[in-house]
Amino acid sequence: MDLRHLKYFLAVAETRNFTQAAASCYVAQSALSQQIARLEKDVGAQLFSRTSRSVRLTAAGELLEPLARRILADVDTAKAALDALSGLRRGRLRLGLVQTRASSVDLVEVMANYHARYPGIDFHVTNAPSAEMAAAVLAGDLDIAIVGLSPRQIPDGLDHQVLAADPLVLIVPADHALADREAVDLADLPESHQLIQFTRGSGLRRQVEAAFARAGVEPGQHFQVGQIQDMIRLAARGIGVTVVPRSSVFLDPVPDQNPPDQNPPDKIPPDTEDALPYGARALRIADEAAVHTICAVHDSKRLAPAAAAFLEVVERHAIRD
């Protein structure tokens, strides 16, 4: 079985179009069709069901697709391991990054530090919902993903390292019935509230829905927004309420200006509220389990040297911070 045949097969499987697949592989369509036919002969089964209007995977094709991805990912891992003998002078890191901020670890600083150490490693960065990125690591399409999932939400077969546990806060407009409270239970929200939610499939969305489930209430009517700052601004304007990580709202206070005895742990430091848009209030959620957990996930069985080096840099930053 030729690796080139597997690459062509995956190109057709992704595009469902022989012309587009040939273009993405920089080969003539006739040549690609011939190579697919050879692969079908090698495996002894038809991989695609072709008509004049559509291309679909057969049962054999659906079986081969994840296996082909893993085979090619293992080849990349082998190449990276050989590159490691040269001291990580070249290689590739396929990295998935959470769309929300990791409160205690500056991921931009991590990437800058890594690049300074290993300038020959190329970054291929993906931003997608956490569940999708974790699945991509499991499938071998990503080396590492920084995701907003708790350890219980990480798929079986993946290893993880917890980087941050960011408390969630409820954002309400200044004239909201709960606005004067320091802490709230999500069950205290009026039944008619409208909830401004983050992207479906994201780690934050899962943590928020889990918090409402623990409170024994439905999230209520809601609409979806793809930017956390937009969620906060909409809540400030009275469109609804929203739940976001604390680090998305507050700047860390300067220790000398905020001695511990002046800021009990159950209260939000007052001088940090300048980071909120005018008209918004941030309330602590009484549920201590209501946190946005950030984890680095990987598959230790196929961890390439470039990826292992990145995890080491992440760990040093997590310990330092």
C-alpha positions as CSV (number, residue, x, y, z in Angstrom):
1,M,0.0,0.0,0.0
2,D,1.6,3.3,-1.2
3,L,1.4,6.2,1.3
4,R,0.7,8.5,-1.7
5,H,-2.4,6.5,-2.5
6,L,-3.6,7.0,1.1
7,K,-3.1,10.8,0.8
8,Y,-5.1,10.8,-2.5
9,F,-7.8,8.7,-0.9
10,L,-8.1,11.2,2.1
11,A,-8.2,14.1,-0.3
12,V,-11.2,12.6,-2.1
13,A,-12.8,11.6,1.2
14,E,-12.6,15.2,2.5
15,T,-13.7,17.0,-0.7
16,R,-16.1,14.4,-2.0
17,N,-14.9,15.6,-5.4
18,F,-12.2,14.1,-7.6
19,T,-11.5,17.4,-9.4
20,Q,-11.0,19.3,-6.2
21,A,-9.0,16.5,-4.6
22,A,-6.6,16.4,-7.6
23,A,-6.1,20.2,-7.4
24,S,-5.3,20.0,-3.7
25,C,-2.8,17.2,-4.4
26,Y,-1.3,19.0,-7.4
27,V,-1.9,16.1,-9.8
28,A,-4.1,15.6,-12.9
29,Q,-7.5,14.2,-12.2
30,S,-6.9,11.2,-14.4
31,A,-3.7,10.4,-12.5
32,L,-5.5,10.7,-9.2
33,S,-8.3,8.4,-10.4
34,Q,-5.8,5.8,-11.5
35,Q,-4.1,5.9,-8.1
36,I,-7.4,5.5,-6.3
37,A,-8.2,2.5,-8.6
38,R,-4.9,0.9,-7.7
39,L,-5.6,1.4,-4.0
40,E,-9.0,-0.2,-4.4
41,K,-7.3,-3.1,-6.1
42,D,-4.8,-3.4,-3.3
43,V,-7.4,-3.5,-0.6
44,G,-9.8,-5.6,-2.6
45,A,-12.8,-3.4,-2.1
46,Q,-14.5,-0.3,-3.7
47,L,-13.8,2.7,-1.6
48,F,-16.1,5.3,-3.3
49,S,-19.5,5.1,-4.7
50,R,-19.4,7.4,-7.8
51,T,-22.3,8.9,-9.7
52,S,-22.4,11.8,-12.2
53,R,-23.5,14.1,-9.3
54,S,-21.9,12.8,-6.1
55,V,-19.0,10.9,-4.6
56,R,-19.7,9.0,-1.4
57,L,-17.6,6.7,0.8
58,T,-18.6,3.0,0.8
59,A,-18.6,1.0,3.9
60,A,-15.0,-0.1,3.1
61,G,-14.1,3.6,2.6
62,E,-15.5,4.6,5.9
63,L,-13.5,1.9,7.6
64,L,-10.3,2.9,5.9
65,E,-10.6,6.7,6.5
66,P,-9.7,6.8,10.2
67,L,-7.0,4.1,9.7
68,A,-5.4,6.0,6.8
69,R,-5.3,9.2,9.0
70,R,-3.6,7.3,11.8
71,I,-1.1,5.6,9.3
72,L,-0.1,9.0,7.9
73,A,0.1,10.5,11.4
74,D,2.4,7.7,12.5
75,V,4.6,8.4,9.5
76,D,4.8,12.0,10.5
77,T,5.7,11.0,14.0
78,A,8.5,8.7,12.7
79,K,9.9,11.5,10.6
80,A,9.8,13.9,13.6
81,A,11.6,11.3,15.8
82,L,14.4,11.0,13.2
83,D,14.5,14.8,13.1
84,A,15.0,14.8,16.8
85,L,18.4,13.1,16.3
86,S,19.4,16.4,14.8
87,G,18.4,18.3,17.9
88,L,14.9,19.4,16.8
89,R,16.4,21.6,14.0
90,R,13.3,21.1,11.9
91,G,9.9,19.6,12.1
92,R,6.2,20.5,12.5
93,L,3.9,21.1,15.4
94,R,0.2,20.8,14.8
95,L,-1.3,22.7,17.7
96,G,-5.0,23.3,18.6
97,L,-5.6,26.4,20.7
98,V,-8.7,27.1,22.8
99,Q,-10.7,30.2,21.8
100,T,-10.8,31.5,25.4
101,R,-7.9,32.7,27.5
102,A,-6.0,30.4,29.8
103,S,-5.9,32.5,32.9
104,S,-2.7,31.4,34.5
105,V,-0.7,30.5,31.4
106,D,0.0,33.0,28.6
107,L,-0.1,30.8,25.6
108,V,1.3,33.5,23.3
109,E,4.3,33.7,25.6
110,V,4.6,29.9,25.6
111,M,4.7,29.8,21.8
112,A,7.2,32.7,21.7
113,N,9.5,30.9,24.2
114,Y,9.2,27.6,22.2
115,H,10.0,29.3,18.9
116,A,13.1,30.9,20.5
117,R,14.3,27.5,21.6
118,Y,13.3,25.6,18.4
119,P,13.2,28.1,15.5
120,G,13.2,25.3,12.9
121,I,9.9,23.9,14.0
122,D,6.9,25.1,12.0
123,F,3.7,25.9,13.8
124,H,0.3,24.8,12.3
125,V,-2.2,26.4,14.6
126,T,-5.9,25.5,14.6
127,N,-8.7,27.3,16.5
128,A,-11.9,25.3,16.9
129,P,-14.3,24.2,19.6
130,S,-12.6,22.2,22.3
131,A,-14.5,19.0,21.6
132,E,-13.5,19.0,17.9
133,M,-9.8,19.6,18.8
134,A,-9.7,16.8,21.3
135,A,-11.2,14.5,18.7
136,A,-8.6,15.7,16.2
137,V,-5.8,14.7,18.6
138,L,-7.4,11.3,19.1
139,A,-7.6,10.9,15.3
140,G,-3.9,11.9,14.8
141,D,-4.8,15.2,13.0
142,L,-3.4,17.4,15.8
143,D,-0.3,16.7,18.0
144,I,-1.5,18.8,21.0
145,A,-4.6,20.7,21.8
146,I,-5.1,23.3,24.5
147,V,-8.8,22.8,25.3
148,G,-11.4,24.1,27.7
149,L,-12.5,20.7,29.0
150,S,-12.4,19.2,32.4
151,P,-10.5,15.9,32.9
152,R,-13.9,14.1,32.9
153,Q,-14.8,15.6,29.5
154,I,-11.6,14.5,27.8
155,P,-12.0,11.5,25.5
156,D,-10.7,8.1,26.6
157,G,-7.3,7.4,25.1
158,L,-5.9,10.9,25.6
159,D,-3.5,12.1,28.3
160,H,-3.9,15.6,29.8
161,Q,-2.3,18.2,31.9
162,V,-4.4,20.8,33.8
163,L,-3.1,24.3,33.1
164,A,-5.7,26.5,34.7
165,A,-9.0,26.4,36.6
166,D,-10.7,29.7,36.0
167,P,-13.8,30.5,38.1
168,L,-16.9,31.4,36.2
169,V,-18.7,34.7,36.9
170,L,-22.3,35.8,36.0
171,I,-22.5,39.0,34.0
172,V,-25.7,41.0,34.4
173,P,-26.8,44.5,33.5
174,A,-26.7,47.1,36.3
175,D,-30.5,47.2,36.6
176,H,-30.8,43.5,37.0
177,A,-32.6,42.1,40.0
178,L,-29.5,40.3,41.2
179,A,-27.0,43.1,40.4
180,D,-26.4,44.1,44.0
181,R,-25.4,40.7,45.2
182,E,-21.8,39.6,45.7
183,A,-22.5,35.9,44.9
184,V,-25.4,34.2,43.3
185,D,-26.8,30.7,42.8
186,L,-27.8,30.1,39.1
187,A,-31.1,28.9,40.4
188,D,-31.8,32.4,41.6
189,L,-32.1,33.7,38.0
190,P,-35.7,34.5,36.9
191,E,-37.3,31.9,34.7
192,S,-37.7,34.5,31.9
193,H,-34.0,35.3,31.7
194,Q,-32.2,35.1,28.4
195,L,-28.8,33.5,28.4
196,I,-26.1,34.6,26.0
197,Q,-24.0,31.5,25.3
198,F,-20.7,30.8,23.7
199,T,-20.1,28.6,20.6
200,R,-21.7,25.2,20.7
201,G,-19.2,22.4,21.2
202,S,-16.8,24.7,23.0
203,G,-15.4,23.9,26.5
204,L,-16.9,27.0,28.0
205,R,-20.3,26.1,26.7
206,R,-20.0,22.7,28.3
207,Q,-18.9,24.1,31.6
208,V,-21.7,26.6,31.7
209,E,-24.3,24.0,30.9
210,A,-22.9,21.7,33.5
211,A,-23.2,24.5,36.1
212,F,-26.8,25.0,35.3
213,A,-27.4,21.3,35.5
214,R,-25.9,21.2,39.0
215,A,-28.2,24.1,40.0
216,G,-31.1,22.0,38.8
217,V,-32.4,24.5,36.3
218,E,-32.5,24.8,32.5
219,P,-30.2,27.4,30.9
220,G,-33.3,29.2,29.6
221,Q,-33.8,30.9,26.3
222,H,-30.5,31.8,24.8
223,F,-28.7,32.8,21.7
224,Q,-25.1,32.0,20.6
225,V,-22.2,34.5,20.2
226,G,-18.7,33.6,19.0
227,Q,-16.8,36.3,20.9
228,I,-16.6,36.5,24.7
229,Q,-16.2,40.3,24.8
230,D,-19.3,40.6,22.6
231,M,-21.2,38.4,25.1
232,I,-20.1,40.7,28.0
233,R,-21.1,43.9,26.1
234,L,-24.5,42.5,25.1
235,A,-25.1,41.6,28.8
236,A,-24.1,45.2,29.8
237,R,-26.7,46.5,27.3
238,G,-29.5,44.4,28.9
239,I,-29.9,41.9,26.1
240,G,-29.6,39.0,28.6
241,V,-27.1,37.6,31.1
242,T,-24.0,35.6,30.4
243,V,-21.5,33.3,32.2
244,V,-17.8,33.7,31.3
245,P,-14.4,32.9,32.8
246,R,-13.3,35.5,35.4
247,S,-10.0,36.2,33.5
248,S,-12.1,37.3,30.5
249,V,-13.5,40.2,32.7
250,F,-11.0,41.1,35.3
251,L,-7.4,42.2,35.3
252,D,-5.3,40.6,38.0
253,P,-4.9,43.1,40.9
254,V,-1.5,44.4,41.9
255,P,-0.6,42.7,45.1
256,D,0.6,45.9,47.0
257,Q,-2.6,47.6,46.2
258,N,-4.8,44.7,47.2
259,P,-3.6,43.1,50.5
260,P,-5.2,39.7,51.1
261,D,-6.9,41.0,54.3
262,Q,-8.8,43.6,52.3
263,N,-10.1,41.2,49.7
264,P,-11.7,38.0,51.1
265,P,-11.5,35.1,48.7
266,D,-15.3,35.1,48.4
267,K,-15.4,38.6,46.9
268,I,-14.2,40.0,43.6
269,P,-11.6,42.7,44.2
270,P,-13.4,46.0,43.6
271,D,-10.6,47.9,41.8
272,T,-10.5,45.3,39.1
273,E,-14.1,46.1,37.8
274,D,-12.7,48.8,35.6
275,A,-12.2,46.1,33.0
276,L,-16.0,45.6,32.7
277,P,-17.9,47.7,30.1
278,Y,-20.1,50.4,31.5
279,G,-23.4,49.1,32.8
280,A,-22.3,45.6,33.6
281,R,-21.9,43.8,36.9
282,A,-19.9,40.6,37.5
283,L,-21.2,38.3,40.2
284,R,-19.4,35.4,41.8
285,I,-21.2,32.0,41.3
286,A,-21.7,30.2,44.6
287,D,-21.1,26.8,43.0
288,E,-17.4,26.1,43.6
289,A,-17.3,23.6,40.8
290,A,-18.3,26.3,38.3
291,V,-14.9,26.7,36.7
292,H,-13.5,26.9,33.2
293,T,-10.7,24.3,33.2
294,I,-7.9,24.5,30.6
295,C,-6.0,21.4,29.7
296,A,-3.3,20.4,27.3
297,V,-4.3,17.1,25.7
298,H,-2.2,14.7,23.7
299,D,-1.7,11.0,22.8
300,S,1.4,9.8,24.6
301,K,1.6,6.7,22.4
302,R,2.3,8.9,19.3
303,L,3.8,12.0,20.8
304,A,6.4,13.5,18.4
305,P,9.6,15.0,19.8
306,A,8.5,18.5,18.7
307,A,5.2,18.0,20.6
308,A,7.0,16.6,23.7
309,A,9.2,19.7,23.8
310,F,6.2,22.0,23.6
311,L,4.6,20.2,26.6
312,E,7.8,20.8,28.5
313,V,7.7,24.5,27.8
314,V,4.0,24.7,28.8
315,E,4.7,22.9,32.0
316,R,7.5,25.3,32.9
317,H,5.2,28.3,32.4
318,A,2.4,26.7,34.4
319,I,4.8,26.0,37.3
320,R,6.3,29.5,37.1
321,D,2.9,31.2,37.0
